[in-house]
């Protein structure tokens, strides 16, 4: 057996059951290697901070090439007592609360950074030891909140959450072996809005060191809180994200021109989640939302996200964004050359704190966001006092946490410009096969609001506390839909027809289809014309509009609309 090439021995071992592979371990070195390779014992690995030395020893040599899935759990900091606090005292005792929180933040930041640097250095050691795999490993960096993690309410200041960034990201080694990156909570859990959170820029810092990255997924919390310090931290981490994108722009100069290229994700697919699946159910629609934009007119965070994602093939985005994501304020829209599958799940409130929706009879229209404590706004934009259209709306300060949902109808002042920007951008996506822009809506008026909506009793009986959505979908002609290289029908794409004639069915499949799952709201001709520009240049003038005020609006319809969004 030792005279056979290793490839032949591997082929023999690949046809054996796992129980039989154990019998090969002691027969010869080649059989031993083949048995390990096909035993699946070295394809997956879960690590914590104390496991890295053992991990390096275990996966030295060819075993590293067999590794496909690596999960690294960021553990809690080893010491939360700030300098100057006597040992044994609870964090924050006897010291200024603001300074205590800053110390906690530094401790968390340094500790998490040390863990990530240690992981990257360990992987670099394995890459340098042997022939390195090229983009074959899926790396999941999770924060599970294992027992022992100190919740924020026990730290100095009691209750203020904060974001921690990655120290010295430029010192991370470049890794060739990583082809897929996930940063966020463990599977089937959502990002915590209470524990110290990773800064929104963290995945950008990591991905810049992974040249073979094809897919990136991150799920980080950017959700509304009733705590003033948390809202200020949100403003700062969103601004930091935008600065990173802008600061990594590159400039190329020729003899005649100077061209500046902004930072973009060098991957094909991205899933970017900044909102929990049920975060909207915790909002009070009687309240104003915080203004997260220090200076207008557009949101720098939204604009930087748009720049970052412009060259992707597939994108699933869940975030608090405005029209700046799609269409720059200078009015010069760029081509999105590769985009094929696009899902944008937007928050019901704008980054500036206004609402995209209002009540069934226009309740709550025109509400502006309140200024966040401690944030200096540019006078004339975010600095102006919040105003409301009706006396029942809380317009200043932080709203009480009393969930209440009743905003179902689009507010033309805010949502129409957002939809128009989406339509203009999608019209500049020549390869677009499918798209969905939608927002979760929630009908569950709280006890303080229910009396005002008694007239909507019939709707209440059917839809109270049901997870609903409001959105607009697009499907290219049938032959171009589905995943890459496939020709699949998209569920809900073509309107139903009683005519069974095959030719008629073919005609339906060969035109662009627009799904208006917008309840009783029907778009005007101007809005329709903007959307009908999507795919017109590539697929011709014909299209079908599917609008039915009684159509299914469950959130599962919107979540399952785009086939291509599923990431490998």
Secondary structure as GFF3:
##gff-version 3
##sequence-region A 1 568
A	DSSP	alpha_helix	6	14	.	.	.	ID=ss1
A	DSSP	alpha_helix	18	21	.	.	.	ID=ss2
A	DSSP	three_ten_helix	22	24	.	.	.	ID=ss3
A	DSSP	alpha_helix	29	37	.	.	.	ID=ss4
A	DSSP	beta_strand	44	47	.	.	.	ID=ss5
A	DSSP	three_ten_helix	49	51	.	.	.	ID=ss6
A	DSSP	alpha_helix	52	58	.	.	.	ID=ss7
A	DSSP	alpha_helix	63	66	.	.	.	ID=ss8
A	DSSP	beta_strand	69	73	.	.	.	ID=ss9
A	DSSP	alpha_helix	97	129	.	.	.	ID=ss10
A	DSSP	beta_strand	137	142	.	.	.	ID=ss11
A	DSSP	three_ten_helix	152	154	.	.	.	ID=ss12
A	DSSP	beta_strand	163	164	.	.	.	ID=ss13
A	DSSP	three_ten_helix	169	171	.	.	.	ID=ss14
A	DSSP	beta_strand	178	184	.	.	.	ID=ss15
A	DSSP	beta_strand	197	198	.	.	.	ID=ss16
A	DSSP	alpha_helix	202	207	.	.	.	ID=ss17
A	DSSP	beta_strand	215	219	.	.	.	ID=ss18
A	DSSP	alpha_helix	228	247	.	.	.	ID=ss19
A	DSSP	beta_strand	250	253	.	.	.	ID=ss20
A	DSSP	beta_strand	258	261	.	.	.	ID=ss21
A	DSSP	beta_strand	269	273	.	.	.	ID=ss22
A	DSSP	three_ten_helix	279	282	.	.	.	ID=ss23
A	DSSP	beta_strand	290	291	.	.	.	ID=ss24
A	DSSP	alpha_helix	300	309	.	.	.	ID=ss25
A	DSSP	beta_strand	314	319	.	.	.	ID=ss26
A	DSSP	three_ten_helix	323	325	.	.	.	ID=ss27
A	DSSP	beta_strand	341	346	.	.	.	ID=ss28
A	DSSP	beta_strand	357	358	.	.	.	ID=ss29
A	DSSP	beta_strand	370	371	.	.	.	ID=ss30
A	DSSP	beta_strand	409	410	.	.	.	ID=ss31
A	DSSP	alpha_helix	415	426	.	.	.	ID=ss32
A	DSSP	beta_strand	434	442	.	.	.	ID=ss33
A	DSSP	three_ten_helix	450	456	.	.	.	ID=ss34
A	DSSP	alpha_helix	457	463	.	.	.	ID=ss35
A	DSSP	beta_strand	467	475	.	.	.	ID=ss36
A	DSSP	three_ten_helix	478	480	.	.	.	ID=ss37
A	DSSP	alpha_helix	502	509	.	.	.	ID=ss38
A	DSSP	beta_strand	512	517	.	.	.	ID=ss39
A	DSSP	alpha_helix	525	532	.	.	.	ID=ss40
A	DSSP	alpha_helix	536	539	.	.	.	ID=ss41
A	DSSP	beta_strand	543	547	.	.	.	ID=ss42
A	DSSP	alpha_helix	555	559	.	.	.	ID=ss43
A	DSSP	three_ten_helix	563	565	.	.	.	ID=ss44
###
